[in-house]
Amino acid sequence: MAAGFELKDQIESVSAEQVVMVTGFISRANNRQGESRLVLHAQQIQTET
């Protein structure tokens, strides 16, 4: 999921195999069932072509 118009527009064309460079931080989030997941909070995303 990407929030914000700039990030959304930038990642719409990214494929599963494409290399991206991300600046931001990672946090852990727990859902109501107690399952944990890593969440990437990206401040900048650069696609490699």
N, C-alpha and C positions, 0 to 999 in steps of 0.2 A: 504494500500500500504506500502510496506517495501522497503527501498532503501539500497543497499549494499549487497554484497554476503553473509556476515555472518548473517545478520538479515533475509534475504530472505530464506536461508537454514534452519534457526532456526524456522521460523513460517509456513513453508509449511505444516507441519503435525498438526497444531493447528486446533481444531474443534470449532464450535460455542459455545459449552457448557463448554469448557475447561477453567480453571482458569489460568491467567497469571499475573505475576508481572512485571510492567514496570517502568523504570527510565527515566525521560525526562521532557518535559514541554508541556503545552497545549496552543495553540493560536487560535485566531478567524480569519477566512479567508472569504472574500466576493467574490462571483462570479460576472460576468458581469450583471446578472439579479438582483443583489442586495440582493441575499439570503446569509445568514451567515451560517457557519458551524464551528464546533470545530475540530481542527486538532491536533492530538497527535504526537509530535516529540519525538520518542523513541530513547534513546541512548543505552538502554539495555533491553532485553526481556528475562524473565525467565518463563519457562512453569512449571506448577505444575502437577505432575503425581500421 
